[in-house]
């Protein structure tokens, strides 16, 4: 009888331990300071806020996460170095966020101001300085929702060093992302009912986590702007990422097995943020207008007329032409990833150039023998091996010249700084007056 009583008691304990609880993760990534809707009418902070609030209404198990790159990409962010974007985003009421590489575009001390401004925990586990000090105050946050302890580990791509420049990062750098996250996952195993990785990482890094890290049952990622058509899954684990620029809000609904500390089941959907179908959140709209009005004084001036729309690839070539003509260089190179917008058809404002080139990149020029010019620069054009040629690039390309996106070269020196690229482009467009075929 005594043994039977003990057995029944144990069964009761097991059944309580194996409880299934629900969790809803709303998530964004790569919003990039797009305070206003895009040309396709998607996004805009006031409309994104409205969708977030609609999805949160009557939701007792919701958390809201952001996977990095909240700033950089519009004049408000560039002129005011990102702070207004963080101030407005506080109205979204994020539960936690991680940093993206573009948070560092204004220098690492500015990122500290972002962290002070944010009214929610910002976590990154693998970003340290030479002394091993963690950049954020904590590598993870433990959120309690619906009686679940949800540990959110932040992570940054190992490519950070080639996505920024030494002067912006100084000695801050990333540790191996998988190994570092695994270390903290082990530490959190007894402290949490579910571990969520909130990561600003590349596609190959996403695959590594999904395929080789069973300790991470849920990953919310950012960095790739295109988003996923459907969630990635392996052995019950799930990875989600939505389209950037605030065009979508992700909603991941989980049933969590508290004994296994893993999803028993899940569903995911991408919720469009269509400004033609959503009433904007009035408080957010007021703040957006305030800051857009401030920026308009600097950027909403007529510049030139474009006879047609130019794609980003065409704008890359246009920038290279402008660099050659404005500096007198023989060759020029612009990395495609640095071209952040198209040239639309019709009247262009200075704002268009700020959107294309939000970075404070400078134009630098070097002189090289023909034989030393990278193939990506010459593009098949014949050069004389012993003749001197000048090459104009951005300081970002000069600092990251060995990467595939840039020159795939090493040892090239660019000693001549000829000014801010944005100013050079504004001058070039202003002189052209009409941009044709």
TORKEVO-700952 format. One record per residue (C-alpha): residue number from 1; residue in three letters; x, y, z. Coordinates in Angstrom, 1 decimal, m for minus. Example, Ala and Ser with C-alpha at 12.3 -4.5 7.8 and 13.67 -1.06 7.14 Angstrom:
// TORKEVO-700952
> resi,resn,x,y,z
> 1,ALA,12.3,m4.5,7.8
> 2,SER,13.7,m1.1,7.1
// end
This chain:
// TORKEVO-700952
> resi,resn,x,y,z
> 1,UNK,0.0,0.0,0.0
> 2,UNK,2.8,2.4,1.0
> 3,UNK,4.7,1.6,m2.3
> 4,UNK,1.5,2.2,m4.3
> 5,UNK,1.0,5.6,m2.6
> 6,UNK,4.5,6.6,m3.5
> 7,UNK,4.1,5.5,m7.1
> 8,UNK,0.9,7.5,m7.4
> 9,UNK,2.6,10.6,m5.9
> 10,UNK,5.4,10.2,m8.4
> 11,UNK,3.0,10.0,m11.3
> 12,UNK,1.3,13.1,m10.2
> 13,UNK,4.6,14.9,m10.0
> 14,UNK,5.6,13.8,m13.5
> 15,UNK,2.3,14.9,m14.9
> 16,UNK,2.7,18.3,m13.4
> 17,UNK,6.3,18.6,m14.6
> 18,UNK,5.3,17.7,m18.2
> 19,UNK,2.9,20.6,m18.4
> 20,UNK,2.2,22.2,m21.9
> 21,UNK,2.1,26.0,m21.9
> 22,UNK,1.6,28.4,m24.7
> 23,UNK,3.9,31.2,m25.8
> 24,UNK,3.5,33.7,m28.6
> 25,UNK,6.6,35.4,m30.0
> 26,UNK,6.0,38.5,m32.1
> 27,UNK,9.1,39.6,m33.9
> 28,UNK,10.8,42.2,m36.2
> 29,UNK,14.2,42.5,m37.7
> 30,UNK,16.1,45.0,m39.9
> 31,UNK,13.6,47.8,m39.6
> 32,UNK,16.4,50.2,m40.6
> 33,UNK,14.8,53.4,m39.4
> 34,UNK,12.0,53.3,m42.0
> 35,UNK,9.8,55.7,m40.0
> 36,UNK,7.6,56.3,m43.1
> 37,UNK,5.9,53.7,m45.3
> 38,UNK,7.9,52.6,m48.3
> 39,UNK,7.0,53.4,m51.9
> 40,UNK,4.9,50.2,m52.0
> 41,UNK,2.9,51.5,m49.0
> 42,UNK,4.2,48.8,m46.7
> 43,UNK,5.8,49.5,m43.3
> 44,UNK,6.1,52.8,m41.4
> 45,UNK,6.6,53.0,m37.6
> 46,UNK,3.0,54.2,m36.9
> 47,UNK,1.5,51.4,m38.9
> 48,UNK,3.9,48.7,m37.6
> 49,UNK,3.0,49.9,m34.0
> 50,UNK,m0.7,49.5,m34.9
> 51,UNK,m0.2,46.0,m36.2
> 52,UNK,1.8,45.0,m33.1
> 53,UNK,m0.9,46.4,m30.8
> 54,UNK,m3.6,44.6,m32.7
> 55,UNK,m1.8,41.3,m32.4
> 56,UNK,m1.1,41.9,m28.7
> 57,UNK,m4.7,42.6,m27.9
> 58,UNK,m6.2,39.9,m25.6
> 59,UNK,m2.9,38.0,m25.9
> 60,UNK,m1.8,36.8,m22.5
> 61,UNK,1.3,34.9,m23.6
> 62,UNK,2.9,37.4,m26.0
> 63,UNK,6.5,38.7,m26.1
> 64,UNK,7.9,41.1,m28.7
> 65,UNK,11.5,40.7,m29.9
> 66,UNK,13.7,42.6,m32.4
> 67,UNK,16.7,40.9,m34.1
> 68,UNK,18.9,43.9,m34.8
> 69,UNK,19.5,46.8,m37.2
> 70,UNK,16.8,49.1,m35.8
> 71,UNK,18.7,52.1,m37.1
> 72,UNK,20.5,53.3,m40.3
> 73,UNK,18.9,53.9,m43.7
> 74,UNK,17.0,57.2,m43.6
> 75,UNK,17.9,60.8,m43.1
> 76,UNK,16.4,61.0,m39.5
> 77,UNK,18.7,58.2,m38.5
> 78,UNK,21.8,59.6,m40.3
> 79,UNK,21.4,63.2,m39.2
> 80,UNK,20.6,62.5,m35.6
> 81,UNK,22.8,59.3,m35.3
> 82,UNK,20.0,56.9,m34.6
> 83,UNK,18.7,58.1,m31.2
> 84,UNK,15.3,59.3,m32.3
> 85,UNK,14.7,55.9,m33.8
> 86,UNK,15.3,54.2,m30.5
> 87,UNK,13.1,56.8,m28.7
> 88,UNK,10.2,56.1,m31.1
> 89,UNK,10.7,52.3,m31.0
> 90,UNK,10.2,52.4,m27.2
> 91,UNK,6.5,52.9,m28.1
> 92,UNK,6.5,49.4,m29.6
> 93,UNK,7.2,48.0,m26.1
> 94,UNK,9.7,45.4,m27.1
> 95,UNK,10.4,42.7,m24.5
> 96,UNK,14.0,42.3,m25.6
> 97,UNK,16.3,43.0,m28.6
> 98,UNK,19.7,42.2,m29.9
> 99,UNK,22.2,44.4,m31.7
> 100,UNK,22.8,44.4,m35.5
> 101,UNK,25.9,45.4,m37.3
> 102,UNK,24.4,48.7,m38.4
> 103,UNK,23.9,49.8,m34.8
> 104,UNK,27.7,50.4,m35.0
> 105,UNK,27.6,52.7,m38.0
> 106,UNK,27.9,55.8,m35.7
> 107,UNK,30.7,54.3,m33.6
> 108,UNK,30.5,52.0,m30.7
> 109,UNK,30.0,54.8,m28.0
> 110,UNK,26.7,55.7,m29.7
> 111,UNK,25.5,52.1,m29.3
> 112,UNK,25.9,52.7,m25.5
> 113,UNK,23.5,55.6,m25.9
> 114,UNK,21.1,53.3,m27.8
> 115,UNK,21.2,50.8,m24.9
> 116,UNK,20.6,53.6,m22.4
> 117,UNK,17.6,54.9,m24.4
> 118,UNK,16.0,51.5,m24.9
> 119,UNK,13.4,50.7,m22.2
> 120,UNK,13.9,47.0,m22.7
> 121,UNK,16.9,44.6,m22.3
> 122,UNK,19.4,44.5,m25.1
> 123,UNK,21.4,41.3,m25.2
> 124,UNK,24.4,40.0,m27.2
> 125,UNK,26.4,37.1,m25.9
> 126,UNK,29.5,37.0,m28.2
> 127,UNK,30.5,40.7,m28.6
> 128,UNK,33.5,41.5,m26.5
> 129,UNK,36.6,43.7,m26.3
> 130,UNK,40.3,42.8,m26.1
> 131,UNK,39.9,42.3,m22.3
> 132,UNK,37.0,39.9,m22.8
> 133,UNK,34.4,42.3,m21.4
> 134,UNK,30.9,41.8,m22.8
> 135,UNK,29.5,44.8,m24.8
> 136,UNK,26.0,44.5,m23.4
> 137,UNK,25.3,44.3,m19.7
> 138,UNK,24.0,40.7,m20.1
> 139,UNK,24.3,38.0,m22.7
> 140,UNK,20.7,37.0,m22.2
> 141,UNK,17.4,38.0,m20.6
> 142,UNK,15.0,35.8,m18.8
> 143,UNK,11.4,36.8,m19.4
> 144,UNK,8.4,35.4,m17.5
> 145,UNK,5.2,35.0,m19.5
> 146,UNK,2.3,32.7,m19.0
> 147,UNK,4.2,31.1,m16.1
> 148,UNK,7.0,30.2,m18.5
> 149,UNK,10.6,31.2,m18.0
> 150,UNK,11.8,32.2,m21.4
> 151,UNK,15.6,32.7,m21.8
> 152,UNK,16.5,35.0,m24.7
> 153,UNK,20.1,34.8,m25.8
> 154,UNK,21.5,37.5,m28.1
> 155,UNK,24.1,36.8,m30.8
> 156,UNK,25.9,38.8,m33.5
> 157,UNK,27.3,37.5,m36.7
> 158,UNK,31.0,36.6,m36.9
> 159,UNK,31.1,38.8,m40.0
> 160,UNK,30.9,42.0,m38.0
> 161,UNK,34.5,42.8,m38.7
> 162,UNK,33.9,43.0,m42.4
> 163,UNK,30.5,44.7,m42.1
> 164,UNK,32.0,47.7,m40.3
> 165,UNK,35.4,49.5,m40.1
> 166,UNK,38.1,49.5,m37.4
> 167,UNK,37.5,53.1,m36.4
> 168,UNK,33.9,52.4,m35.6
> 169,UNK,34.5,49.1,m33.7
> 170,UNK,37.9,49.8,m32.2
> 171,UNK,38.7,46.6,m30.2
> 172,UNK,35.1,45.3,m30.0
> 173,UNK,34.8,42.0,m31.9
> 174,UNK,32.8,38.8,m32.1
> 175,UNK,33.6,35.5,m30.6
> 176,UNK,32.7,32.2,m32.4
> 177,UNK,28.9,32.5,m32.4
> 178,UNK,27.9,28.8,m32.2
> 179,UNK,30.3,27.9,m29.4
> 180,UNK,29.5,31.0,m27.4
> 181,UNK,25.7,30.5,m27.6
> 182,UNK,26.1,26.8,m26.7
> 183,UNK,28.0,27.8,m23.5
> 184,UNK,25.2,30.1,m22.4
> 185,UNK,22.5,27.6,m23.4
> 186,UNK,24.1,25.0,m21.0
> 187,UNK,24.2,27.6,m18.2
> 188,UNK,20.5,28.4,m18.8
> 189,UNK,19.2,24.8,m19.0
> 190,UNK,18.2,24.7,m15.3
> 191,UNK,17.0,28.3,m15.2
> 192,UNK,14.5,28.3,m18.1
> 193,UNK,11.6,26.4,m19.5
> 194,UNK,12.5,27.5,m23.1
> 195,UNK,15.6,28.9,m24.7
> 196,UNK,15.2,31.4,m27.6
> 197,UNK,18.1,32.5,m29.7
> 198,UNK,17.7,36.1,m30.9
> 199,UNK,20.4,36.5,m33.5
> 200,UNK,21.7,38.9,m36.1
> 201,UNK,23.4,36.3,m38.3
> 202,UNK,24.1,35.2,m41.8
> 203,UNK,22.3,32.5,m43.7
> 204,UNK,25.1,29.9,m43.3
> 205,UNK,25.2,30.7,m39.5
> 206,UNK,21.4,30.2,m39.4
> 207,UNK,21.9,26.7,m41.0
> 208,UNK,24.6,25.8,m38.5
> 209,UNK,22.4,26.6,m35.5
> 210,UNK,19.5,24.7,m37.0
> 211,UNK,21.5,21.7,m38.0
> 212,UNK,24.1,21.3,m35.2
> 213,UNK,22.7,23.0,m32.0
> 214,UNK,19.9,21.0,m30.5
> 215,UNK,20.2,23.0,m27.3
> 216,UNK,18.5,25.9,m29.1
> 217,UNK,14.9,24.9,m29.9
> 218,UNK,13.8,28.3,m31.2
> 219,UNK,15.7,30.9,m33.2
> 220,UNK,14.4,34.4,m34.2
> 221,UNK,16.9,35.8,m36.6
> 222,UNK,17.7,39.0,m38.6
> 223,UNK,20.3,40.4,m41.0
> 224,UNK,18.9,39.0,m44.2
> 225,UNK,16.3,41.5,m45.3
> 226,UNK,14.2,39.2,m47.6
> 227,UNK,12.7,37.2,m44.8
> 228,UNK,11.6,33.6,m45.1
> 229,UNK,8.7,32.3,m47.1
> 230,UNK,8.1,29.7,m44.5
> 231,UNK,9.8,28.8,m41.2
> 232,UNK,12.8,26.6,m41.2
> 233,UNK,12.6,23.5,m39.1
> 234,UNK,14.6,20.5,m38.1
> 235,UNK,13.9,17.8,m35.5
> 236,UNK,11.2,19.9,m33.8
> 237,UNK,13.4,23.0,m33.7
> 238,UNK,12.2,26.1,m35.5
> 239,UNK,13.9,29.2,m37.0
> 240,UNK,11.9,32.3,m38.2
> 241,UNK,12.8,35.6,m39.9
> 242,UNK,10.6,38.3,m41.5
> 243,UNK,11.1,40.8,m44.3
> 244,UNK,13.0,43.9,m43.3
> 245,UNK,12.1,47.6,m43.3
> 246,UNK,9.0,47.0,m41.1
> 247,UNK,7.1,45.4,m44.0
> 248,UNK,6.1,42.4,m41.9
> 249,UNK,5.5,41.3,m38.3
> 250,UNK,6.2,37.7,m37.5
> 251,UNK,3.9,35.7,m35.1
> 252,UNK,5.3,32.4,m33.8
> 253,UNK,2.8,30.5,m31.7
> 254,UNK,4.3,27.7,m29.6
> 255,UNK,3.1,25.0,m27.3
> 256,UNK,6.0,24.4,m25.0
> 257,UNK,6.6,21.1,m23.2
> 258,UNK,8.0,22.3,m19.9
> 259,UNK,9.6,18.9,m19.2
> 260,UNK,11.4,18.6,m22.5
> 261,UNK,12.0,22.4,m22.6
> 262,UNK,11.1,22.4,m26.3
> 263,UNK,8.1,23.1,m28.6
> 264,UNK,5.5,20.3,m28.6
> 265,UNK,4.1,22.1,m31.7
> 266,UNK,4.3,25.5,m33.4
> 267,UNK,2.7,27.6,m36.1
> 268,UNK,4.2,30.7,m37.8
> 269,UNK,2.8,33.4,m40.0
> 270,UNK,4.1,36.7,m41.5
> 271,UNK,1.7,39.5,m41.0
> 272,UNK,1.9,42.3,m43.6
> 273,UNK,2.1,45.9,m42.5
> 274,UNK,0.0,47.6,m45.2
> 275,UNK,m0.4,51.4,m44.6
> 276,UNK,m3.4,51.5,m46.9
> 277,UNK,m5.3,49.0,m44.7
> 278,UNK,m4.2,49.9,m41.1
> 279,UNK,m5.1,53.0,m39.0
> 280,UNK,m1.8,54.4,m37.7
> 281,UNK,m1.0,54.5,m34.0
> 282,UNK,m1.6,58.2,m33.2
> 283,UNK,1.1,58.5,m30.6
> 284,UNK,3.8,57.0,m32.8
> 285,UNK,2.6,59.0,m35.8
> 286,UNK,3.1,62.2,m33.8
> 287,UNK,6.7,61.3,m33.0
> 288,UNK,7.4,60.2,m36.6
> 289,UNK,6.1,63.6,m37.9
> 290,UNK,8.1,65.5,m35.4
> 291,UNK,11.4,63.9,m36.5
> 292,UNK,10.6,63.8,m40.2
> 293,UNK,9.9,67.5,m40.1
> 294,UNK,13.2,68.1,m38.4
> 295,UNK,15.0,66.1,m41.1
> 296,UNK,13.0,67.7,m44.0
> 297,UNK,14.8,71.0,m43.5
> 298,UNK,18.0,69.4,m44.5
> 299,UNK,17.0,67.0,m47.2
> 300,UNK,13.7,67.9,m49.0
> 301,UNK,15.3,70.2,m51.5
> 302,UNK,15.0,69.7,m55.3
> 303,UNK,18.1,68.1,m56.8
> 304,UNK,17.6,66.7,m60.3
> 305,UNK,15.2,64.9,m62.6
> 306,UNK,15.4,61.2,m63.4
> 307,UNK,13.9,60.1,m66.7
> 308,UNK,13.4,56.6,m65.5
> 309,UNK,13.7,54.3,m62.4
> 310,UNK,17.2,52.9,m61.8
> 311,UNK,17.7,49.6,m59.9
> 312,UNK,20.3,49.2,m57.2
> 313,UNK,22.7,47.5,m59.6
> 314,UNK,22.3,50.5,m62.0
> 315,UNK,22.8,52.9,m59.1
> 316,UNK,26.0,51.1,m58.3
> 317,UNK,27.3,51.9,m61.8
> 318,UNK,26.0,55.4,m61.6
> 319,UNK,27.9,56.0,m58.3
> 320,UNK,31.1,54.6,m59.9
> 321,UNK,30.6,57.1,m62.8
> 322,UNK,30.1,59.9,m60.3
> 323,UNK,33.3,58.9,m58.4
> 324,UNK,35.3,58.9,m61.6
> 325,UNK,34.0,62.2,m62.8
> 326,UNK,34.1,64.1,m59.5
> 327,UNK,37.6,62.9,m58.5
> 328,UNK,39.2,62.5,m61.9
> 329,UNK,40.1,58.9,m61.1
> 330,UNK,40.7,56.4,m63.9
> 331,UNK,38.7,53.7,m62.1
> 332,UNK,36.1,53.6,m59.3
> 333,UNK,34.4,50.8,m57.4
> 334,UNK,31.2,50.8,m55.2
> 335,UNK,30.1,47.7,m53.3
> 336,UNK,26.6,46.8,m54.1
> 337,UNK,25.7,46.2,m50.5
> 338,UNK,26.4,49.9,m49.8
> 339,UNK,23.7,51.0,m52.3
> 340,UNK,20.7,51.2,m50.0
> 341,UNK,18.0,52.5,m52.4
> 342,UNK,17.0,52.9,m56.0
> 343,UNK,16.7,56.1,m58.0
> 344,UNK,13.0,56.7,m58.7
> 345,UNK,11.6,58.2,m61.9
> 346,UNK,10.7,61.9,m61.8
> 347,UNK,11.8,64.8,m59.5
> 348,UNK,14.6,63.8,m57.2
> 349,UNK,15.2,65.4,m53.8
> 350,UNK,18.4,65.5,m51.8
> 351,UNK,16.5,63.0,m49.6
> 352,UNK,16.9,60.4,m52.4
> 353,UNK,20.7,60.6,m52.1
> 354,UNK,20.6,60.3,m48.4
> 355,UNK,18.4,57.2,m48.8
> 356,UNK,20.9,55.7,m51.3
> 357,UNK,23.9,56.6,m49.2
> 358,UNK,22.9,56.9,m45.5
> 359,UNK,26.4,56.0,m44.4
> 360,UNK,29.0,58.6,m43.6
> 361,UNK,31.4,56.9,m45.9
> 362,UNK,34.3,58.9,m47.3
> 363,UNK,35.8,58.7,m50.8
> 364,UNK,39.5,57.7,m50.8
> 365,UNK,41.8,57.5,m53.8
> 366,UNK,45.0,55.4,m54.4
> 367,UNK,47.5,55.1,m57.3
> 368,UNK,48.4,51.6,m58.5
> 369,UNK,50.2,49.9,m61.3
> 370,UNK,47.9,48.3,m63.9
> 371,UNK,49.0,44.9,m62.9
> 372,UNK,47.9,45.5,m59.3
> 373,UNK,44.3,46.7,m60.1
> 374,UNK,41.7,44.1,m58.9
> 375,UNK,39.9,42.3,m61.7
> 376,UNK,36.5,43.5,m60.3
> 377,UNK,37.7,47.1,m60.9
> 378,UNK,39.0,46.8,m64.5
> 379,UNK,36.0,44.7,m65.6
> 380,UNK,37.9,43.2,m68.5
> 381,UNK,39.2,46.6,m69.7
> 382,UNK,42.8,46.3,m70.9
> 383,UNK,45.4,48.1,m68.8
> 384,UNK,49.1,48.6,m69.2
> 385,UNK,50.9,46.6,m66.5
> 386,UNK,53.5,49.2,m65.7
> 387,UNK,51.3,52.3,m66.0
> 388,UNK,50.0,54.2,m63.0
> 389,UNK,46.2,54.3,m62.6
> 390,UNK,44.1,56.0,m59.9
> 391,UNK,41.3,54.2,m58.2
> 392,UNK,38.5,55.8,m56.1
> 393,UNK,36.5,53.7,m53.5
> 394,UNK,34.7,54.3,m50.2
> 395,UNK,36.7,54.0,m47.0
> 396,UNK,34.5,51.0,m46.1
> 397,UNK,35.7,49.2,m49.2
> 398,UNK,39.3,50.2,m48.5
> 399,UNK,39.1,48.8,m45.0
> 400,UNK,37.4,45.6,m46.1
> 401,UNK,39.1,45.2,m49.5
> 402,UNK,39.8,41.5,m49.1
> 403,UNK,36.1,40.5,m48.9
> 404,UNK,34.3,39.0,m51.8
> 405,UNK,31.8,41.9,m51.8
> 406,UNK,34.6,44.4,m52.2
> 407,UNK,37.9,44.1,m54.1
> 408,UNK,39.1,40.5,m53.2
> 409,UNK,42.5,42.1,m52.8
> 410,UNK,45.0,42.9,m50.0
> 411,UNK,47.6,45.5,m49.5
> 412,UNK,46.1,48.3,m51.5
> 413,UNK,46.7,51.8,m50.0
> 414,UNK,44.3,54.7,m50.4
> 415,UNK,46.1,57.7,m48.9
> 416,UNK,44.0,60.5,m50.4
> 417,UNK,40.7,61.4,m48.7
> 418,UNK,38.6,63.6,m51.0
> 419,UNK,35.5,64.0,m48.8
> 420,UNK,32.1,62.6,m47.8
> 421,UNK,30.7,60.4,m50.5
> 422,UNK,27.1,61.7,m50.0
> 423,UNK,28.3,65.3,m50.6
> 424,UNK,30.1,64.1,m53.8
> 425,UNK,27.0,62.4,m55.1
> 426,UNK,24.8,65.4,m54.3
> 427,UNK,27.3,67.6,m56.3
> 428,UNK,27.3,65.2,m59.2
> 429,UNK,23.5,64.9,m59.4
> 430,UNK,23.1,68.7,m59.1
> 431,UNK,25.5,69.3,m62.0
> 432,UNK,23.7,66.7,m64.2
> 433,UNK,20.3,68.2,m63.6
> 434,UNK,18.7,65.4,m65.7
> 435,UNK,19.6,61.7,m65.2
> 436,UNK,18.8,59.8,m68.4
> 437,UNK,19.6,56.4,m69.8
// end
